[in-house]
Amino acid sequence: MVEVKTVQCLFFSPTGNTKKTVEAIAKGIGLPEANSIYLKRPKQRDLWSGSYEGDLLLIGVPVYGSSYPSLMLPLL
């Protein structure tokens, strides 16, 4: 069995609610948090390589009318 030692958050949160939710879940897990990847800004989205640091990756994306923002598809 793999031991999970850290958690990293990856999220797109135009209004801030998704960010708060993902960070609350990470805090509730009780593991040290690696760097968060905040995909709101285009420059940050372009710099993300698709890899992450940490053992557990939490992904948060808002849903609008049963769909998520289309700009997230290439990133995920």
N, CA, C and O atoms as CSV, one atom per row, in Angstrom:
chain,resi,resn,atom,element,x,y,z
A,1,MET,N,N,0.836,-1.174,0.000
A,1,MET,CA,C,0.000,0.000,0.000
A,1,MET,C,C,0.889,1.248,0.000
A,1,MET,O,O,1.891,1.307,0.713
A,2,VAL,N,N,0.516,2.228,-0.797
A,2,VAL,CA,C,1.260,3.472,-0.911
A,2,VAL,C,C,0.853,4.416,0.216
A,2,VAL,O,O,-0.332,4.583,0.504
A,3,GLU,N,N,1.844,5.026,0.844
A,3,GLU,CA,C,1.562,5.992,1.904
A,3,GLU,C,C,1.519,7.391,1.299
A,3,GLU,O,O,2.479,7.839,0.672
A,4,VAL,N,N,0.400,8.066,1.495
A,4,VAL,CA,C,0.236,9.428,1.000
A,4,VAL,C,C,0.810,10.375,2.045
A,4,VAL,O,O,0.386,10.371,3.201
A,5,LYS,N,N,1.783,11.192,1.626
A,5,LYS,CA,C,2.473,12.073,2.577
A,5,LYS,C,C,2.149,13.543,2.392
A,5,LYS,O,O,2.188,14.310,3.355
A,6,THR,N,N,1.827,13.953,1.162
A,6,THR,CA,C,1.504,15.353,0.893
A,6,THR,C,C,0.316,15.463,-0.047
A,6,THR,O,O,-0.043,14.509,-0.737
A,7,VAL,N,N,-0.282,16.632,-0.060
A,7,VAL,CA,C,-1.412,16.905,-0.945
A,7,VAL,C,C,-1.123,18.203,-1.696
A,7,VAL,O,O,-0.568,19.148,-1.135
A,8,GLN,N,N,-1.507,18.235,-2.969
A,8,GLN,CA,C,-1.353,19.442,-3.767
A,8,GLN,C,C,-2.702,19.777,-4.387
A,8,GLN,O,O,-3.442,18.885,-4.802
A,9,CYS,N,N,-3.016,21.068,-4.448
A,9,CYS,CA,C,-4.285,21.529,-4.994
A,9,CYS,C,C,-4.078,22.135,-6.373
A,9,CYS,O,O,-3.171,22.940,-6.583
A,10,LEU,N,N,-4.927,21.739,-7.302
A,10,LEU,CA,C,-4.952,22.285,-8.654
A,10,LEU,C,C,-6.375,22.776,-8.864
A,10,LEU,O,O,-7.317,21.989,-8.778
A,11,PHE,N,N,-6.544,24.058,-9.136
A,11,PHE,CA,C,-7.917,24.549,-9.265
A,11,PHE,C,C,-8.016,25.741,-10.193
A,11,PHE,O,O,-7.062,26.490,-10.400
A,12,PHE,N,N,-9.221,25.886,-10.748
A,12,PHE,CA,C,-9.617,27.058,-11.514
A,12,PHE,C,C,-10.801,27.636,-10.767
A,12,PHE,O,O,-11.812,26.957,-10.589
A,13,SER,N,N,-10.691,28.879,-10.329
A,13,SER,CA,C,-11.702,29.448,-9.444
A,13,SER,C,C,-11.909,30.932,-9.746
A,13,SER,O,O,-11.330,31.785,-9.074
A,14,PRO,N,N,-12.732,31.248,-10.755
A,14,PRO,CA,C,-12.945,32.643,-11.108
A,14,PRO,C,C,-13.534,33.487,-9.970
A,14,PRO,O,O,-13.194,34.663,-9.839
A,15,THR,N,N,-14.402,32.906,-9.156
A,15,THR,CA,C,-15.044,33.659,-8.070
A,15,THR,C,C,-14.419,33.401,-6.707
A,15,THR,O,O,-14.727,34.102,-5.743
A,16,GLY,N,N,-13.549,32.405,-6.615
A,16,GLY,CA,C,-12.901,32.087,-5.344
A,16,GLY,C,C,-13.549,30.962,-4.563
A,16,GLY,O,O,-12.944,30.449,-3.622
A,17,ASN,N,N,-14.758,30.560,-4.921
A,17,ASN,CA,C,-15.451,29.503,-4.169
A,17,ASN,C,C,-14.820,28.128,-4.354
A,17,ASN,O,O,-14.706,27.366,-3.393
A,18,THR,N,N,-14.415,27.807,-5.564
A,18,THR,CA,C,-13.767,26.517,-5.807
A,18,THR,C,C,-12.443,26.448,-5.066
A,18,THR,O,O,-12.100,25.405,-4.509
A,19,LYS,N,N,-11.697,27.543,-5.051
A,19,LYS,CA,C,-10.433,27.614,-4.317
A,19,LYS,C,C,-10.654,27.335,-2.834
A,19,LYS,O,O,-9.930,26.540,-2.236
A,20,LYS,N,N,-11.651,27.987,-2.241
A,20,LYS,CA,C,-11.959,27.788,-0.820
A,20,LYS,C,C,-12.337,26.334,-0.536
A,20,LYS,O,O,-11.919,25.763,0.471
A,21,THR,N,N,-13.118,25.751,-1.419
A,21,THR,CA,C,-13.565,24.369,-1.227
A,21,THR,C,C,-12.399,23.391,-1.295
A,21,THR,O,O,-12.264,22.525,-0.431
A,22,VAL,N,N,-11.557,23.523,-2.315
A,22,VAL,CA,C,-10.412,22.623,-2.473
A,22,VAL,C,C,-9.446,22.775,-1.296
A,22,VAL,O,O,-8.948,21.780,-0.769
A,23,GLU,N,N,-9.183,24.007,-0.889
A,23,GLU,CA,C,-8.272,24.227,0.240
A,23,GLU,C,C,-8.842,23.691,1.546
A,23,GLU,O,O,-8.091,23.206,2.392
A,24,ALA,N,N,-10.160,23.769,1.724
A,24,ALA,CA,C,-10.797,23.215,2.930
A,24,ALA,C,C,-10.689,21.692,2.948
A,24,ALA,O,O,-10.448,21.098,3.999
A,25,ILE,N,N,-10.866,21.064,1.800
A,25,ILE,CA,C,-10.725,19.608,1.719
A,25,ILE,C,C,-9.284,19.213,2.031
A,25,ILE,O,O,-9.047,18.265,2.781
A,26,ALA,N,N,-8.322,19.937,1.458
A,26,ALA,CA,C,-6.906,19.646,1.714
A,26,ALA,C,C,-6.589,19.793,3.204
A,26,ALA,O,O,-5.887,18.960,3.777
A,27,LYS,N,N,-7.102,20.837,3.818
A,27,LYS,CA,C,-6.867,21.043,5.248
A,27,LYS,C,C,-7.499,19.922,6.073
A,27,LYS,O,O,-6.913,19.457,7.050
A,28,GLY,N,N,-8.696,19.492,5.675
A,28,GLY,CA,C,-9.391,18.421,6.381
A,28,GLY,C,C,-8.690,17.079,6.280
A,28,GLY,O,O,-8.823,16.242,7.173
A,29,ILE,N,N,-7.952,16.865,5.215
A,29,ILE,CA,C,-7.197,15.626,5.055
A,29,ILE,C,C,-6.085,15.554,6.092
A,29,ILE,O,O,-5.727,14.478,6.570
A,30,GLY,N,N,-5.542,16.734,6.433
A,30,GLY,CA,C,-4.541,16.797,7.496
A,30,GLY,C,C,-3.121,16.470,7.074
A,30,GLY,O,O,-2.287,16.144,7.918
A,31,LEU,N,N,-2.834,16.550,5.793
A,31,LEU,CA,C,-1.481,16.303,5.299
A,31,LEU,C,C,-0.805,17.623,4.970
A,31,LEU,O,O,-1.491,18.610,4.703
A,32,PRO,N,N,0.519,17.667,4.981
A,32,PRO,CA,C,1.209,18.880,4.547
A,32,PRO,C,C,0.855,19.172,3.091
A,32,PRO,O,O,0.724,18.262,2.273
A,33,GLU,N,N,0.705,20.449,2.788
A,33,GLU,CA,C,0.319,20.833,1.442
A,33,GLU,C,C,1.539,21.266,0.632
A,33,GLU,O,O,2.326,22.107,1.066
A,34,ALA,N,N,1.678,20.675,-0.548
A,34,ALA,CA,C,2.697,21.112,-1.492
A,34,ALA,C,C,2.177,22.395,-2.155
A,34,ALA,O,O,1.089,22.854,-1.806
A,35,ASN,N,N,2.889,22.962,-3.061
A,35,ASN,CA,C,2.457,24.196,-3.721
A,35,ASN,C,C,1.115,24.011,-4.411
A,35,ASN,O,O,0.843,22.959,-4.990
A,36,SER,N,N,0.266,25.055,-4.344
A,36,SER,CA,C,-0.995,25.047,-5.064
A,36,SER,C,C,-0.784,25.574,-6.472
A,36,SER,O,O,0.072,26.424,-6.715
A,37,ILE,N,N,-1.573,25.058,-7.385
A,37,ILE,CA,C,-1.515,25.494,-8.772
A,37,ILE,C,C,-2.855,26.167,-9.069
A,37,ILE,O,O,-3.885,25.502,-9.181
A,38,TYR,N,N,-2.826,27.485,-9.195
A,38,TYR,CA,C,-4.022,28.293,-9.376
A,38,TYR,C,C,-4.132,28.647,-10.857
A,38,TYR,O,O,-3.373,29.479,-11.354
A,39,LEU,N,N,-5.066,28.024,-11.558
A,39,LEU,CA,C,-5.142,28.130,-13.011
A,39,LEU,C,C,-6.021,29.275,-13.504
A,39,LEU,O,O,-6.450,29.262,-14.658
A,40,LYS,N,N,-6.295,30.258,-12.661
A,40,LYS,CA,C,-7.143,31.370,-13.077
A,40,LYS,C,C,-6.435,32.270,-14.093
A,40,LYS,O,O,-7.046,32.744,-15.051
A,41,ARG,N,N,-5.165,32.492,-13.872
A,41,ARG,CA,C,-4.422,33.408,-14.733
A,41,ARG,C,C,-3.827,32.659,-15.933
A,41,ARG,O,O,-3.198,31.615,-15.756
A,42,PRO,N,N,-4.020,33.183,-17.155
A,42,PRO,CA,C,-3.514,32.506,-18.353
A,42,PRO,C,C,-2.021,32.191,-18.284
A,42,PRO,O,O,-1.604,31.128,-18.742
A,43,LYS,N,N,-1.219,33.074,-17.731
A,43,LYS,CA,C,0.218,32.844,-17.649
A,43,LYS,C,C,0.515,31.596,-16.815
A,43,LYS,O,O,1.401,30.815,-17.163
A,44,GLN,N,N,-0.218,31.407,-15.719
A,44,GLN,CA,C,-0.021,30.221,-14.880
A,44,GLN,C,C,-0.486,28.966,-15.603
A,44,GLN,O,O,0.150,27.917,-15.490
A,45,ARG,N,N,-1.587,29.057,-16.347
A,45,ARG,CA,C,-2.064,27.893,-17.110
A,45,ARG,C,C,-1.023,27.482,-18.138
A,45,ARG,O,O,-0.783,26.291,-18.337
A,46,ASP,N,N,-0.404,28.454,-18.790
A,46,ASP,CA,C,0.594,28.159,-19.817
A,46,ASP,C,C,1.862,27.550,-19.232
A,46,ASP,O,O,2.535,26.765,-19.899
A,47,LEU,N,N,2.192,27.902,-17.999
A,47,LEU,CA,C,3.412,27.401,-17.365
A,47,LEU,C,C,3.255,26.002,-16.775
A,47,LEU,O,O,4.249,25.316,-16.536
A,48,TRP,N,N,2.002,25.569,-16.535
A,48,TRP,CA,C,1.807,24.272,-15.899
A,48,TRP,C,C,2.171,23.153,-16.860
A,48,TRP,O,O,1.646,23.089,-17.972
A,49,SER,N,N,3.059,22.278,-16.440
A,49,SER,CA,C,3.584,21.217,-17.301
A,49,SER,C,C,2.709,19.971,-17.332
A,49,SER,O,O,2.927,19.079,-18.153
A,50,GLY,N,N,1.733,19.904,-16.457
A,50,GLY,CA,C,0.898,18.708,-16.373
A,50,GLY,C,C,1.373,17.764,-15.292
A,50,GLY,O,O,0.730,16.746,-15.035
A,51,SER,N,N,2.482,18.078,-14.657
A,51,SER,CA,C,2.956,17.256,-13.545
A,51,SER,C,C,2.756,18.024,-12.243
A,51,SER,O,O,2.552,19.238,-12.251
A,52,TYR,N,N,2.817,17.323,-11.158
A,52,TYR,CA,C,2.593,17.944,-9.865
A,52,TYR,C,C,3.527,17.356,-8.833
A,52,TYR,O,O,4.040,16.248,-8.992
A,53,GLU,N,N,3.740,18.121,-7.765
A,53,GLU,CA,C,4.544,17.657,-6.645
A,53,GLU,C,C,3.584,17.177,-5.564
A,53,GLU,O,O,2.596,17.851,-5.271
A,54,GLY,N,N,3.854,16.058,-4.988
A,54,GLY,CA,C,2.993,15.551,-3.931
A,54,GLY,C,C,2.444,14.184,-4.277
A,54,GLY,O,O,2.558,13.712,-5.409
A,55,ASP,N,N,1.856,13.571,-3.293
A,55,ASP,CA,C,1.333,12.226,-3.459
A,55,ASP,C,C,-0.145,12.205,-3.841
A,55,ASP,O,O,-0.617,11.263,-4.478
A,56,LEU,N,N,-0.870,13.250,-3.447
A,56,LEU,CA,C,-2.302,13.335,-3.720
A,56,LEU,C,C,-2.578,14.656,-4.410
A,56,LEU,O,O,-2.158,15.707,-3.925
A,57,LEU,N,N,-3.271,14.620,-5.525
A,57,LEU,CA,C,-3.621,15.828,-6.267
A,57,LEU,C,C,-5.126,16.027,-6.177
A,57,LEU,O,O,-5.898,15.176,-6.620
A,58,LEU,N,N,-5.544,17.154,-5.602
A,58,LEU,CA,C,-6.956,17.529,-5.558
A,58,LEU,C,C,-7.211,18.507,-6.693
A,58,LEU,O,O,-6.515,19.514,-6.820
A,59,ILE,N,N,-8.203,18.213,-7.512
A,59,ILE,CA,C,-8.531,19.072,-8.652
A,59,ILE,C,C,-9.905,19.670,-8.417
A,59,ILE,O,O,-10.863,18.955,-8.122
A,60,GLY,N,N,-9.996,20.991,-8.550
A,60,GLY,CA,C,-11.273,21.676,-8.393
A,60,GLY,C,C,-11.554,22.566,-9.587
A,60,GLY,O,O,-10.728,23.393,-9.973
A,61,VAL,N,N,-12.743,22.384,-10.173
A,61,VAL,CA,C,-13.175,23.166,-11.324
A,61,VAL,C,C,-14.657,23.486,-11.118
A,61,VAL,O,O,-15.431,22.592,-10.778
A,62,PRO,N,N,-15.065,24.736,-11.314
A,62,PRO,CA,C,-16.486,25.054,-11.158
A,62,PRO,C,C,-17.319,24.434,-12.273
A,62,PRO,O,O,-16.821,24.181,-13.371
A,63,VAL,N,N,-18.578,24.195,-11.979
A,63,VAL,CA,C,-19.508,23.646,-12.967
A,63,VAL,C,C,-20.624,24.666,-13.175
A,63,VAL,O,O,-21.256,25.123,-12.223
A,64,TYR,N,N,-20.849,25.007,-14.433
A,64,TYR,CA,C,-21.895,25.958,-14.793
A,64,TYR,C,C,-22.870,25.275,-15.747
A,64,TYR,O,O,-22.488,24.877,-16.848
A,65,GLY,N,N,-24.120,25.138,-15.329
A,65,GLY,CA,C,-25.122,24.531,-16.204
A,65,GLY,C,C,-24.727,23.151,-16.689
A,65,GLY,O,O,-24.841,22.864,-17.881
A,66,SER,N,N,-24.270,22.301,-15.809
A,66,SER,CA,C,-23.877,20.916,-16.097
A,66,SER,C,C,-22.607,20.795,-16.929
A,66,SER,O,O,-22.337,19.723,-17.471
A,67,SER,N,N,-21.829,21.849,-17.046
A,67,SER,CA,C,-20.559,21.738,-17.757
A,67,SER,C,C,-19.504,22.592,-17.050
A,67,SER,O,O,-19.826,23.459,-16.237
A,68,TYR,N,N,-18.270,22.333,-17.369
A,68,TYR,CA,C,-17.163,23.075,-16.772
A,68,TYR,C,C,-16.562,23.979,-17.841
A,68,TYR,O,O,-16.808,23.767,-19.029
A,69,PRO,N,N,-15.782,24.979,-17.450
A,69,PRO,CA,C,-15.193,25.888,-18.442
A,69,PRO,C,C,-14.357,25.126,-19.473
A,69,PRO,O,O,-13.502,24.319,-19.108
A,70,SER,N,N,-14.603,25.383,-20.745
A,70,SER,CA,C,-13.951,24.626,-21.822
A,70,SER,C,C,-12.436,24.797,-21.837
A,70,SER,O,O,-11.729,23.933,-22.356
A,71,LEU,N,N,-11.926,25.887,-21.282
A,71,LEU,CA,C,-10.486,26.076,-21.283
A,71,LEU,C,C,-9.766,25.074,-20.384
A,71,LEU,O,O,-8.542,24.963,-20.443
A,72,MET,N,N,-10.503,24.350,-19.561
A,72,MET,CA,C,-9.895,23.365,-18.663
A,72,MET,C,C,-9.600,22.045,-19.362
A,72,MET,O,O,-8.703,21.319,-18.932
A,73,LEU,N,N,-10.314,21.718,-20.410
A,73,LEU,CA,C,-10.145,20.417,-21.075
A,73,LEU,C,C,-8.709,20.139,-21.496
A,73,LEU,O,O,-8.207,19.057,-21.192
A,74,PRO,N,N,-8.016,21.051,-22.180
A,74,PRO,CA,C,-6.632,20.757,-22.565
A,74,PRO,C,C,-5.694,20.598,-21.357
A,74,PRO,O,O,-4.692,19.886,-21.437
A,75,LEU,N,N,-6.018,21.249,-20.263
A,75,LEU,CA,C,-5.155,21.181,-19.080
A,75,LEU,C,C,-5.283,19.864,-18.338
A,75,LEU,O,O,-4.315,19.363,-17.766
A,76,LEU,N,N,-6.480,19.311,-18.353
A,76,LEU,CA,C,-6.705,18.076,-17.604
A,76,LEU,C,C,-6.496,16.865,-18.475
A,76,LEU,O,O,-6.643,15.736,-18.008
